[in-house]
């Protein structure tokens, strides 16, 4: 059963939802959360709580549930995710396999490129993700 998701108003609420989503590995609920959350608010909502596990469930949820419908939103989330506290630390700790999952999302974004981002935007964001 999928978690009911409502828009988090602060970092605490967001953290509670992320913990529940992560515990259940509920990618569909995570996708709902990311769909109703303004990407610009991600760094503030994540606060200093970004972990590898969270980064990966975000990446997987965006890939499986959001990319086909709204590649622009996926790009925005990846962009603002990279502005979150601890992003560089988390990135450095990803395994080769996990990095490949991130690369896959970027590949799909370039195949589904739309007016909301250019291939140049995508290339410069890939560098931020060290791909």
C-alpha positions in Angstrom: 0.0 0.0 0.0 1.4 3.3 -1.1 2.0 6.0 1.5 -0.4 9.0 1.3 1.7 12.0 0.4 0.9 15.7 1.1 3.2 18.6 0.4 5.7 19.1 3.2 5.7 22.6 4.7 9.1 22.4 6.4 12.3 20.4 6.6 11.0 18.4 9.6 7.9 17.2 7.7 9.9 16.5 4.6 12.4 14.4 6.7 9.5 12.4 8.2 8.1 11.6 4.8 11.5 10.7 3.4 12.2 8.3 6.3 8.9 6.6 5.7 9.4 6.4 2.0 13.0 5.1 2.5 12.0 2.5 5.1 9.4 1.1 2.7 11.5 1.6 -0.4 8.3 3.1 -1.8 9.4 4.7 -5.1 5.9 5.5 -6.2 5.3 7.5 -3.0 8.7 9.2 -3.4 7.8 10.1 -7.0 4.5 11.7 -5.6 6.5 13.6 -3.1 8.9 14.9 -5.7 6.1 15.8 -8.1 4.3 18.0 -5.5 7.5 19.5 -4.1 8.9 22.6 -5.8 12.5 21.6 -6.9 13.8 25.0 -5.7 12.8 24.1 -2.2 14.8 20.8 -2.2 18.0 22.2 -0.6 16.0 23.9 2.2 13.8 20.9 2.8 16.6 18.4 2.8 18.6 20.6 5.2 21.7 18.7 6.1 20.0 15.3 5.9 21.0 14.2 2.4 22.3 10.6 2.4 23.3 8.2 -0.3 20.2 6.1 0.2 18.0 9.2 -0.2 19.8 10.3 -3.3 19.3 6.9 -4.8 15.6 6.6 -4.1 15.2 10.1 -5.5 17.1 9.0 -8.7 15.1 5.8 -9.0 11.7 7.4 -8.4 12.4 10.1 -10.9 13.5 7.6 -13.5 10.7 5.1 -13.0 7.7 7.4 -12.4 8.4 11.0 -13.5 10.8 11.0 -16.4 8.3 9.6 -18.9 5.8 12.3 -18.0 7.9 15.3 -17.2 11.6 15.2 -18.1 11.8 18.9 -17.3 10.8 18.3 -13.7 13.4 15.6 -13.4 16.1 17.9 -14.7 15.0 20.6 -12.2 15.1 18.2 -9.3 18.6 16.9 -10.3 19.7 20.5 -10.6 18.5 21.6 -7.1 19.5 18.3 -5.5 23.1 19.2 -6.5 22.7 22.4 -4.4 21.8 20.5 -1.2 24.1 20.4 1.8 26.3 17.3 1.8 25.7 16.6 -1.9 29.5 16.4 -2.6 30.0 14.1 0.3 27.2 11.8 -0.7 28.4 11.8 -4.3 31.9 10.8 -3.3 30.5 7.8 -1.4 28.5 6.3 -4.2 29.6 2.9 -5.5 30.3 2.3 -9.2 26.9 0.6 -9.6 25.1 3.5 -7.9 26.9 6.0 -10.2 25.7 4.0 -13.2 22.1 4.4 -12.0 22.7 8.2 -11.9 24.3 8.1 -15.4 21.2 6.2 -16.7 18.9 9.0 -15.7 21.1 11.5 -17.5 21.1 9.2 -20.6 17.3 9.1 -20.5 17.1 12.9 -20.1 19.2 13.4 -23.2 17.0 11.0 -25.2 13.8 12.8 -23.9 15.2 16.3 -24.1 12.6 19.0 -24.2 12.4 22.8 -24.2 12.9 23.1 -20.5 16.6 22.3 -20.7 19.2 22.1 -23.4 21.8 19.4 -24.0 24.4 21.9 -22.9 22.6 22.3 -19.6 22.5 18.6 -19.2 26.2 18.3 -20.0 27.2 20.9 -17.4 24.9 19.2 -14.8 26.5 15.8 -15.5 29.9 17.4 -14.6 28.4 18.5 -11.3 27.4 14.9 -10.7 31.0 13.9 -11.7 29.8 11.8 -14.6 
